[in-house]
Amino acid sequence: MDRENVMSIGDRLRYARGDRSQAEVAEAVGLTTMAISKLETDQMKPSYETMQKLAIYFGLSVDRLFF
């Protein structure tokens, strides 16, 4: 697979968030807006529990969203 076309976790989270605000997502999954920002900029890696919460919120599987 061409590495230039591989999306980072942060890229996938931003894409999944769409036009929702970081604050909206953060509140829905029990995180801070800063945590969402750090996840979206790949400054922080999510715990498995956070992966599960975000996947459920976005209606995706953990594998689809994070791997």
C-alpha positions in Angstrom: 0.0 0.0 0.0 1.3 3.5 -0.8 2.2 5.2 2.5 1.2 8.6 1.0 -2.4 7.5 0.9 -2.5 6.1 4.4 -4.5 8.2 6.8 -3.3 8.7 10.4 -5.6 8.1 13.3 -6.0 11.9 13.6 -7.0 12.2 10.0 -9.6 9.5 10.4 -11.0 11.1 13.5 -11.2 14.5 11.8 -12.9 12.9 8.8 -15.4 11.0 11.0 -16.2 14.1 13.0 -17.2 15.9 9.8 -18.9 19.2 10.7 -19.5 18.4 14.4 -17.4 20.5 16.8 -14.6 19.0 18.9 -16.6 20.1 21.9 -19.7 18.1 20.8 -17.7 15.0 20.3 -15.8 15.5 23.6 -18.9 15.9 25.6 -20.6 12.8 24.0 -17.7 10.5 24.8 -16.6 12.0 28.1 -13.3 13.6 27.0 -12.1 17.2 27.0 -11.9 19.3 23.9 -8.1 19.4 24.4 -8.0 15.6 24.3 -10.0 15.5 21.1 -7.6 18.1 19.6 -4.6 16.1 20.6 -6.0 12.9 19.2 -6.8 14.6 15.9 -3.3 16.0 15.6 -1.7 12.7 16.6 -0.2 14.2 19.7 -1.9 11.5 21.9 -2.8 7.9 21.3 -6.3 6.8 22.4 -6.8 4.1 25.0 -8.8 1.1 24.0 -11.7 2.4 26.0 -11.6 5.7 24.2 -11.4 3.9 20.9 -14.5 2.0 21.8 -16.4 5.2 22.8 -15.4 7.1 19.7 -16.3 4.1 17.4 -19.7 3.8 19.0 -20.3 7.5 18.8 -19.4 7.6 15.1 -21.3 4.4 14.3 -18.1 2.6 13.1 -16.2 -0.4 14.2 -13.0 0.1 16.2 -11.1 -1.6 13.3 -12.6 0.7 10.7 -11.9 3.9 12.7 -8.4 3.1 14.1 -6.7 0.5 12.0 
